[in-house]
Amino acid sequence: MNYLVAYNTDVGLRKHTNQDSLAVKIMDTEYGRIVLAIVCDGMGGLAHGELASKEVIRAYCDWFDHNLTEMVRNKELDLDQICRDWREIAIVENDRLGQYGAKRGINLGTTLSAILILQNQYIIVHVGDSRIYQLTETRVRQVTEDQSVVAREIVLGNLTPEQALKDPRRSILLQCIGASPMVEPAFFRGTVEPEMSFLICSDGFCHEISHEEMLERLGPQACGDAMTMKQNCMDLTDLVKMRQETDNISMILLKTLA
């Protein structure tokens, strides 16, 4: 399966640094083309959030370059092993960043939302409140589940989704890599079809954009080529800023081709 890829990241209206990090890795194999896309939203004063997000991105990219390459070379592509590897990376990075912060008397951490697409399947690893959406011709579906206080309150029936958007606890996470005593990533799996898109984004993007707007500008029918995808990502970023979103804004858009 082949892919079109576009991405965009923006510091936003108020912050002095962009603490989001993102990466896309593509490998041509006998199993077909394999793609990894990651968005991490860092948190912490000064540049500490940027450090956290970059370190986690680096760890998963290293896994792609070495561990996955070895699996492909040895014809031992095992989806369960990939999930075990990814869980171990999250735990190790949580410990490393936690120790780094403890030595310096600082708190730093990052969300993690990553997707690996191979053949006609996807695997997602997720910590925090960045999001991955699946877009078809007719609908948008949020695949990941926010690990945040307001998301928990919605499930418990204490908040509506509309109330959650304005709740002062909106940015409080139940876990993140680096600032949690323990971290347990969530995993999601599914099938991939041609003319399907995946949007991986930090929470700075999705708060001010409706599903209808996502589908209109980022859905498979709206994105015939990579240049159009890129322009549409930039246009929606500008729209988010016009609506006064103050956070960093980052996204990766993947479209599968026949």
Summary of the structure (lengths in Angstrom):
residues: 258
radius of gyration: 17.6
end to end distance: 6.5
largest distance: 51.3
contacts: 903
relative contact order: 0.21
helix: 38%
strand: 30%
